[in-house]
Amino acid sequence: MGMANAALVLDLVQWVAVQPRSYEDVMAAGRTSCPRLTIREDAVEQNLLRRENLDALGAMVRVTPRGLMFLLLRGARRQADRPKIRS
């Protein structure tokens, strides 16, 4: 993961850490106009986020234990607002 992606991945993981998010919301939040920025893919590849299929709610995305450690090591705080993902 490049330096540009690291900050964006951190924003995404912080946002999901507040509460599990729908898969659709995570897809929309991580969307960029630059195909070189693979924010969602980087977070999943590093096992920071996990997709779960829940019958009642559909596909949801949660932070993994490794994702929580990622936040702790970076001194990150949970945020309630939509991540500021820019291309």
C-alpha positions in Angstrom: 0.0 0.0 0.0 1.4 3.4 -1.0 1.6 6.4 1.2 -1.4 8.0 -0.5 -3.5 4.9 0.1 -2.4 4.5 3.7 -4.2 7.6 4.9 -7.3 6.8 2.8 -7.4 3.2 4.1 -7.1 4.6 7.7 -10.1 6.9 7.1 -12.2 4.0 5.7 -11.3 1.6 8.6 -12.1 4.4 11.1 -15.5 5.0 9.6 -16.4 1.3 9.6 -15.1 0.9 13.2 -17.9 3.2 14.4 -20.5 0.6 13.4 -20.8 -2.1 10.8 -21.7 -0.7 7.4 -23.6 -2.1 4.5 -21.5 -3.4 1.6 -23.2 -0.9 -0.7 -22.2 2.0 1.6 -18.6 0.9 1.8 -18.5 0.5 -2.0 -19.8 4.0 -2.4 -17.5 5.5 0.3 -14.4 3.9 -1.2 -15.1 4.9 -4.8 -12.6 7.2 -6.4 -12.1 8.5 -9.9 -8.6 7.2 -10.0 -8.2 3.5 -10.8 -4.8 3.4 -9.1 -6.3 4.1 -5.7 -7.5 0.7 -4.4 -8.7 1.7 -1.0 -11.3 -1.0 -0.3 -9.1 -3.7 -1.9 -6.1 -2.7 0.2 -8.1 -2.8 3.4 -9.5 -6.2 2.6 -6.2 -7.6 1.4 -4.6 -6.6 4.6 -7.4 -8.2 6.6 -8.5 -4.9 8.1 -12.1 -5.2 6.9 -14.3 -8.3 6.5 -17.6 -8.7 4.5 -20.2 -10.9 6.2 -23.5 -12.0 4.8 -26.3 -11.6 7.4 -29.7 -12.9 6.4 -31.7 -10.0 7.8 -29.4 -7.2 6.8 -27.7 -8.5 3.7 -23.9 -8.0 3.1 -22.3 -6.0 5.9 -18.7 -4.9 6.4 -17.0 -5.0 9.8 -13.6 -4.2 11.1 -11.5 -7.2 11.9 -9.3 -7.6 15.1 -6.4 -6.8 12.9 -8.2 -3.6 11.7 -8.7 -2.5 15.3 -5.0 -3.1 16.0 -4.2 -1.0 12.8 -6.3 1.8 14.3 -4.7 1.5 17.8 -1.1 1.5 16.4 -1.8 4.7 14.5 -3.4 6.4 17.4 -6.6 6.8 15.4 -9.9 7.6 16.9 -13.3 6.4 15.7 -15.1 8.9 13.6 -18.8 9.2 13.1 -18.8 11.0 9.7 -18.4 9.7 6.2 -14.7 9.2 5.3 -13.1 12.0 3.3 -11.9 9.9 0.4 -10.6 11.9 -2.4 -8.8 11.0 -5.6 
